[in-house]
Amino acid sequence: MSITIALAGNPNSGKTTLFNALTGSNQYVGNWPGVTVERKEARFQIEGEEATLVDLPGVYSLSPYSLEENITRHFIAQHAPDVVINIVDATNIERNLYLTLQLMELERPVVVALNLIDELERQGVKVDCRRLSALLGVPVVPISAKKKQGFDGLFAAVYQQAHSPVVSYPARRYDEATRAAINEIVAALGGLSSHSAFDLDEHRAHRDEEERDDDHTPFAEHRHIGGYHDEGDRDFAPPTTWVALKILEGDEEIAGAAQLSPAQKRRIRKAIDAYVAHGRTIHPGIDQLTLVVDARYEAIERTLREAGFPRREEREVSLSDRIDRVLTHKVLAFPIFLLLMALMFFLTFGSVGSTLSGLTEEMMALLSDGAGAALRAVGSPAWIRSLIVDGVMAGVGGVLVFLPQILIIFLFMSVLEDSGYMSRAAFITDRLLRKLGLSGRSFIPMLMGFGCTTTAVIAARGVENERDRKMTILLTPFMSCGAKLPVYALFTAAFFPGNRGLCVLSLYVLGMMMMIAVGLLLRKTAFRRGDTPFVMELPNYRMPTVKNVSRRLWDRAKDFLTRAGTIIFAMSVVVWFLQSFSPDFKMVADSAQSIFGRIGAAIAPIFRPLGFGEWEKSVALLSGTIAKEAVVSTMQVLYSAETTQRLGAVLATKFTPLSAYAFLVFTLLYVPCVSAIAAIRREIGSWRLTLLSIGLQTGTAYIVALIVYQVGRLFAG
């Protein structure tokens, strides 16, 4: 018989590190049924017995407001794992134990893995885990996931909980008023047995169609969040005390599922009113949910003090806190963030990145020359040589030469992420995003937009509020994705060789400025709303590990090479064909008479006011709607340039520095690739808003590029 173990914890608590340390290479990755959220599972041996470990999404609570919280609560409640390993960051124990209490309220067998115990001890804090375990009523095992310390004790506790579970409901730790209210509601529930299942299907039948479509109940055989259904689901028989607590919180879904009689509703309403009235004698204006939240935190505080745990203000100031005094300073934080971004671009497009790209280009040139010589030696037809050398190798090779620069920029971002700085970036941008009616939480998918717009759009699912999520999706494409880097590298090398880093930085800043401008417009029109609160735990700063950074770089390199070997390869062949044959499928000597030439000539006048009204440039932008890297590969084929150096020389005769920069601005801002558009349509659920996104992007790109070129001409003479 296999043991099912769920791994739950806050984001940045070390959950993924523990999962990888426990399972090694035995893990397999998929998605949760019905939703595009990563699901990681692994099988391993524990005390000689087969076990399945399920890594749940990182959450701060089990209140099902976000997709991740829905999934986590659904799995723990309805799938009923044998044991829940709750990984707790010992350096942020007060915040982390909030989730622990909620897990215990569900009366699932829990083992607390107190992670980063070594870092806490370096702060001069000693933890009496036995005392803390006795107070909580669940095993507490000190570990260091990074150093793989304490695993034997963790395995022993998990095995014991799986076979002889000790479950202690923590209601006794709450204040007297909260306990009294819970007891009164439990008494009012009366006929509800201690572990009876709700008739949720009957409750659902009384809801109207709109409510059924928007339902997010995490338990019930036929009512699953967002279409999520797990074959391991069981009938959920919730503890009566848990039901009482959820009703006390104001959870209407639970109250409705309990099928309360009018007499029960009146008695419960009276208990809640008395509870709120008592709370408002201490905190005027407080609501019932906040009262329960405060009760949990007071219970945590009381437990930690009884365990001898010092208050945060009584501990030694950690290195992370000292660093944060500078990096999150209200005045210095944003300039430091911009300085780090500038450093990243100077390294990427300066001497380091350029040298590595130059070496890559030399290798690609040798391969191209060798392929051409080999084809001539075997007497291959001219069109075959043209297809392979001028089409495939020129197109694909023209993109591959920029791989070193792409890896440098992602190396920098991986180091910042692994160190804990990216969480600070979200924190310091919260004030700015609040002006748009968003919170710093929206910055996470926006930041991911620097890598891939498609992935960033999907990541916006972590934004709880529906309006905020849609607005985040609409604004994220303004962040410059990694696929545009080859275009930037090509043009900055050709036109701004002495200021490459500064030029690219200006594009990234311009993208963020346009995101803000369009966000303000949306807030005044389609997305009117007030500020959104933002709560985020800042992890301690840590030294980035070679393993984690290398893994991210490999994933990015693999993705780039896959695109080069599939999409760019296909586009190179298509572009070669379209620029080599006329509409009647005869090979032409003049590309202007080709299929692509005719298409380009039709749309070129649109771009003439922007400074790039030639047909080659127009069709290059058109191919960029498939994949942004295709802009470079298309130009490589159209201008018959075997290397990017030769292509740069050709472009120097086709553009001025001003028109080149306007071209870069348009590339930065115009419609994202087709995969991103598909993701926007899928995630936003509306063709109207999808078309709005396309229109906003393309319209903004045209207007800004027009202003850059026309205003620039006034100063350039």
N, C-alpha and C positions, 0 to 999 in steps of 0.2 A: 504494500500500500504506500503510495507516494504522499508526502507531506506538501501542502501548498502554503507557501510563505509569501506574504505581501510585504514589500519594502516601502514605507511611507515616511515622509519628512518634509521640512521646509525647503524651498529652493536655497541652494548654496550651503546646505548643511553637511555635505559630503556624501549624499545618498548615492550618486553615480559612482564615486570613488569606491564606496563599500561594495556596490553591486559588482563592479569590475574585479575587485580584489577577491570576492567570494567565488565568483563564477569563472574567472579567467576567459578562456576562449570558447566556453561551452554555451555562450549566449546566442540567441537568435532574435532578430528584430523584425517587427511588422507594424501594423496599425491596429488600434482598437476597432472593433467591428462598427462600421457605419461612420466613423470619424477619422480624420487625418491627423491623429495624434499618435506619436510613436509609442509602441508597446514593446518593451524588452522583457524577455523571459530567459531563464537558464535552468538547467538541471545540474545538480551536484549531489554529493554524498554528505550526509550529516549524521554523525554517530553510526555510520554503517547503513543508513537508510536513505532511499531515494527521496530527493526533495526538489520541488519546483519553486524557483524564486521569481516573483513578478515585481518588476520595478514600476511603481505607480508614479504618476506625474507629481512633481514637487508642488505642494500647496501649503498655505499658512493656516487653513482651517477646513472644516468639513461642511461649512455653510455653502450650499450649492449655488453660487452666483456665477462662477466661471466654468468653462467646459472642463478644465482640469479638476476642479473641485467636484463637479458632477461625476466624473469618471472614478475618482478616488473613493468618494462616498458610496457610489453604486457598487464598486467591486468589494469593498470591505463589508458593506451591509448585506448585499444580496448574493454575492459569490461565496461569502463566509469562509475566508481562508482559515487554515488551522492555527496560524500564528501571524501576528503583525509585528514586524521589526520596525519600531519607530526610532529612526536615527535623529538624535538631538545634538545640536551644536552646543557644546558645553560653554563656549565663550558668549553665547547669546541665549542662555538657558531659559530666561524668563519668557521670551517671545516663543521659543520652540515648544515649551511645555503646554501652550494653549492647544495645539493640535493633539498632544498626548492626552489631555483631559477629554477631548472630544472622542478620541478613539476608545478610551475607557468607558465613556458614557454609553457606547454601543455594546459594551460588555463582550468585546472580542478579546481573546488571549493576546496580550501585548508584552513585548520585551523591549525595554528602552535601551538602545545602544548609545551611550553617552560619548559622542565623538569629539575629537580634538582635545582630549583630556590632557595631552602633553602640552598644548599651547596654554591651556588654562593654568596648569601648574607653573609654567614659566612666568605667569602673571602673579605668582605667589598665592594662588588659591588651591586649597586642598579640599577634596570632595569626599564626604563619608557616604559612599554609594549604598552601603547596607542600611544606613539610617534613612536615606532618601528612598530606597526601595520599600522599606517598612511603612513610610508615610504615604507613598503613592499606592502601595498595594500591588505593585507589579515588579518583576525583576529589572534592576538597573545595572548594566554592565559597562564599565569604562573601556573604551577602545580608542585606537588611532587607526582609522581606515587607511590613511596614506602610508603608514609604517607597518600595517598589518599586525598590529598589536592588540591583544585581548580577544582574539577570535575563538580560542578554545573555550573561554568562559561564555562567550556569546552563543556558540554552538550548543553547549550544555544547557543554557537557559532556554533556548529555542526548542530543543528536544523535549525538555521537561514540560514546557507550556503546551506543546503539541499533544502530549500524551496524558498529562495530568494538569490541565489548565487551572491556574489561580486567577480568578477574575474578581476584582474589587471595584464596585461602583463608587466614584469619588464624591457622591452627594454630601457625605458627612463633612467634607472639607469646606463646603460653602458656608456663607454667613447664615445666621439664624433666620432672617427674613426670607432668603431664597429657599432654604430647606423647608420652611413652613409652607411656602407657596407650592413647591413641588409636591409635598405630602397632601395638601388639600386637593390639587388637581388629580393626583393618583387616586385619592378617595372618590373624587367625582367620576372618574373613569369607570369605577365599580366593576361592571361586567367584563371589562377587558382583562383577560387573564394575563399573567406575567409574561408570557411569550406567545400570544395569539397573533395570527397573521391578519392583516387588514384586508377587507374586501375592496380592493382598490378598483377592480373592474366595475363594480356597481357604482362606486363613487364617480368614475369616469363617465358613466352613462348619463349623469345628471349635468354634465358640463356641455356648453355649447361648442360648436365646431371650431371657432377661433381659439378657445381655450385649449381644446384638444390638440390643435396644431402647435401651440406654443408650450405644451406641457414639458416639463423637465424633471419629473419625479424620478429619483434615483433608484427606487425599488418598486416592484410590482411586475408580475410576469408579463403583462402586456403594455406596460407604460415605461418606456426607457428613454433616457436622455438622448436627444438628437439622433434617434434611430439606433442607438447603441444597444446591442444585445449580445450577451455572452452565454455560450452553451453551458457554462458552469453555474449559471444563476440558479438560486434556490428561492423558494418562497420565503420572504422576509418576515420573520416573527419578531418584531421589535420589543425590547424591554419596556414595560409600562412606564418606568421612571424616565426613560429616554423620551417616550412620547410626551410625557408631562412636561419635560424640560423644553422640548421643541414647541409645544403649545404656549408655554410661558414666554418663549422668545418671540412669539407672534408668527410662527410658521403656519400659514393658512393651508398649505398643501397637506401637512400632517394632520391638522385639525379636521380638514374635510375628509381625509381618508379614515379617520377614527369613527366617522358616522355617529356623531354625538346627538343625543336627544335634546329637545328644547330645555328640559330640566337640567341636563348636564352642562349645556352651554351657559345657562344662567349662573350655575354654581361656579363654573370655571371663570366666567367673566367677572364675578364678584371677587374671586381670589386674585385675579390679575389686577383688577382695579385697586384692591387693597395693597398689593405689592408695589404698584407704581406710585400710589399715594404716599406710602412709606418712603420710597426712594426719593421722591421729590421734596420731602422734608429736609433731605441732606443735599440733594443736587436738583434745584428747581429746573423744570422743563425737560428732565431726562425721560427717555422712552423705555419701554419694557425690554427691547433687544439690548440696548446699551447697559441696562441694569444687569442682565445676565452675563454679558461680556465682562463687566466690571467684577461680577461675583467670581468668575473664573480666574481673572487675574489676581484678585485678592486671595483666592485659595492657593494659587501658585506662589504668591509672595509669602503667605503664611507657611506653606510647606517648606520653602527654601530657607526661611529664617530658622525654623525648627530643626532643619538638617544642618544648620551651621554655615549656610552659604552666605557670604557677605553681599551687601547691596552693591550695585554697580559703582556707585559713587565712592564706595569704601575700598575698591580694588585699586591696584596700581594702574596708572595710565598706560595702556598697551601701546606698542609701536604703531598699530593701525590707527589708533585714536590720534596719536601725534602727527602721523602723516596726513590724516583727514583734516586736521586743523589748517593745513595749507591747501590740499587738493580740493576740498569742499568749501573753502573760504568764500563768503558771499561776494567778495570783490575779485579775488584772484582765480577762482575756480574756472570761469569761462575762458579767460585769456590763456590759462595753462592748457585747457582742452584744445584750443585752437593751435597753440604752440606745438603740442604733441602731434596733431594732425599735419601741421606744416612739416615737422621733422619726418613724418612718415612719407610724405610726398617727395621731399628732397632726396631721401634715401632711395625711393622707388625710381624716380625719373632723373636723378642726378648721375654722378659718375658710376656708382655701384650698379644700379639697374641698367644703365646704358651699356656698360662694359659687358655685362652678362648677356644682354640681348644681342649685342654685336657678335659675341662668340657663337651664340645660337644661330644667328643669321649666316655666318660664315659656313657653319656645318650644313645648313639647309641649302646654301648656294652650291656647295660641293655635291650634295645629293642630287640637286636639280641638274647640274652640268653632267654628272655621271649618268643619270637616267636618260638625258638627251643623247649623249654619246652612245649609250648602249642601244637605244632605239634606232639610231642612224646606222649602227653597225649591223643590225639584223635586217635592215632594209624596210622598216615599218613605214606605212603611208604618212604623209605630212599631217593629215588631220588627226591621226593617232598621236603623233608627237606633240601636236598643238594641244590636244585634249589633256594629255598627261602632264606635260611640262608647263604650258601656258595656262591650263585650266586648274587641274587638281593640285599640282605641286606649288604653283604660284599662289593659289587661293588658300590652301591649307597651311603651307609654309609661311605665308604672310601673316597668319594669325599666331602660329606656334612660336615665332621669334619673340613674342611678348610674354611668353610663359614665365620667364625669370622675374619680370617686373610684377606680374600678377602675384607670384608666390611671395615676393618681398613684402608687398602691401598686406597680404593675408598673414604672413609671419608676424608683422607688427601688430595687427589686430588680434591675433591669437594670443600673443604675449600679454597684451592689455587685458583681454578677457580672462585669461587664466590667472592673472595677478589679482583680479578683483576690481580693477579700475572701471570696467564698463558699467558696473552697477552704479558707480559714482557718476558716470556720464549721464545715466538716466536720471539720477537724483538732481544734478545741477541743471539739467534742461527742463525740469518740472516747472519751474517758474515761468520759463518761456512758453512751454506748451500750454500752460494754464490760460494764457492769453487767448488761445485758440479754443478753449473749452475742453481741452484734453488734459491728460496727466502724464507724468514721467513714464508711466507704464507703456504708453504709445511709442515712446522712444526706442523700446526694445525691438519691435518689428521694423521701425524706421532705420535703426542702426543695422539690422540684418539686411536692409535694402542696399547697403554698400556692397554686399556680396551678391545676392540674387533677389530680384524683385518678386519672383514667383514664391520663393521660400518665405520672404518677408510678409507677403500678403496672407499666406497660410498661418504664419505666426501671430497675426493680428487676432486670432481666435482667443488668445490669452487676455484680451481687453474685455472686461466684464460687461460694460454697458453697450447695448446694441447700437445706439447712435454713435458713440465714441468709436466702436469697432468699424463701422462703415466709413466714418470720416478718416480714420487711420488708414484704411485700405485705399481710399481715394488720394491721400496725400503721400503715401509711401513711395509711389513711382517717381516722385521728384528727387528722391535720393539716388545719386549716381551709382548704378550697379557695376559689378566687376566686369561685365561683358563689354562695357564702353572703354575700358582701359586701353585695349589695342588702338582704338581710334585716337585717344588722347596722346598715347605714346608716339604714334606715327606723326601727327600734326605738330606736336610740340618740338619733336626732334627736327622737323623740316623748317619750322618758322620761328620757334622761340628756343633755340638751343642753349642760350645762356640763362634762361628763366623757366625751365621746364616745370620744376616743383611748384613755383609760384603760380604759374599758369594753371596747372591742374588744381591747386588749392583754390584758386579763384572760381573754378567751375563747381567744385564741391560746395563752396560757400554760397554761390549763386543758386544752386539747386535747393539748399536749405532756405535761402531767402524767398525763393518762389513758393516753396512749400508753406512758409509762414504767410505770405501774401494771399495765396489761394485759400489757406485755412481760415484767415480772417474774413475773406469773402464768403466762404461757406457758412461760417458761424453767424454772419449777418443775414444770411438768406435761408438756405435749406436745413441748416443744423443749428438752430437757435437753442442754446441751453447755457446753464450756469457752469461754474467750476466743478471739476470732478476730483474727489479726494484721492490721494496717492499714498499708499503705505508700502514700503519696501525695506526689507532687511539688508543692510550693507554687510557683506561678508568681510572677514579679516583679510588683509593683504597677505598673499602667499607667493612664494617663489614659483614661477611657471615651471612645469615639468616638461622635460624633453619629449616624453611619451605623449602627453596630451597635445602639445603644440605640433608634433610630427604627425599625429593622427589627423588633425584639422588640415594641415598642409597637404597631406596625401589625399584627403577627401576632395579638396579644392582642385588639386592637380588632376585627379581622376575624372572629376566632372568636366574640367576644361578639355582634357584629351578626348573624352567621350564626345563632347560637342564638336571638337575639331574633326574627329573621325566619322561623325555621322552628319550632323546638320551642316557644318561648314563644307565638308566633302561634297554633300549633295548640292548645296548652293553653288559651289564652284563649278560643278558639272553643268547645272542649269544655266548659270550665268554665261559660261563658255558657249553653250548651245545657243542661247538667246542672242548673244552678240556676234555669233559666227554665221547665223542663217537668217535669211530674209523671211517675211511672212509666207512666201510660197515654198519655204524649206530648201532654198538654194544657198550654197555657201557664198558669202560675200567677202570682198577684200576690204571694203569700207564699213566699219562697224556702225557708222551713222545710218546705214541703210538696213541694218539688222532689225530683228523683232524688238530687241531692247532699245535700239536707237529710235525707232518709231514711238515706243512708249515714253521714252525719256523726253523726246521732242515735244510730246503732247503735254507733259506736266512741268517741263522746265520753266515756262514763263511764270509759274506760281512762285518760284524761288528766285527769280531775277531781282526783285527788290531787296533780297537778303544778301546778294553778292555772289551767289553760286547758281546761276541760271542755265548752266550747260547740262546736256542730257546725261552725261556720265555721272555727274554728281547727284542728279535727281534719282536715277535708278539705283545708285548706291544707297541712298537714304531709304528707298522703297524696299530693297533687300534687307535693310536693317530692321524692318518690322518682323521678319522671321527670326533673326538673331542679330544682336548688335555687332558681334564680331564680323558678320557678313559684310558690313560696310567696307572694311579693309580688304577682305578677300575679293569683293566685287571690283573695287578699284584696281587691285592687283591684276585681275584678269582683263578688265577693260583697257587699262593702259599698257598691257603686255610688259609688265615690270617683273623680272625674275626675282628681285630682292626688294625688301622694304627700303633699302638705301636708294636704289634706282627709282622706286615709287616716290620717295620723298623728293628726289630731284625733278621728277615729272610734275608733282603737285606744286612745286615752287614756281613753275611756269603757268599753272592753271589758277592759282589763288594768290591774293595778296595777304600779308599778315592779318589785315583787318577782316577780309572775307573768310580767311581760315578760322579766325576766332569766332566769327558769327556762325560758321558751319559747326564748330565744336559746341556752341551754345544750343543750336538747334538739336544736335545729336544728344546732348545732355537732357533736354526737356521734352522731346517729342514722344509719341506713343510708345509704350514698352513693347517687348516682343510678344508674339502670339501666345506663348505659354503663360506669360504673366496676365494677358488679357483673359485667357480661359480661367485662370485662378481667380481673378477679380470677379468674373461672372459667377463662378461656382460659390465663392465665399460671400459675395454681397447679395446674391439671390435675386438680382434685378437687371434686366437688359437696359432699362432706362438709366440706372445709375452707372452701368458699365459704359454705355455710350457717353454719359456725362464725363466719366473718367477719361475716355479717349479724346473727347472734345476739349476738356480742360488742359490735358497734356499738350495736344497738338496746337491748340489756340495760343496757349502760353508760350510755347516754343517759337511760334511764328512771330508773335508780337515782340518778344524779348530780342530775338535775333534781328528783327527789323530795326528796333531801336538801336541795338549795338552797331549795326552796319551804317545806318543812315546818320546817326549822331556822330559816329566815328569818322565818317567822311567829312563832316564839318571841321573837325580838328585836324584831319590828315590832309585836308586840302583837296 
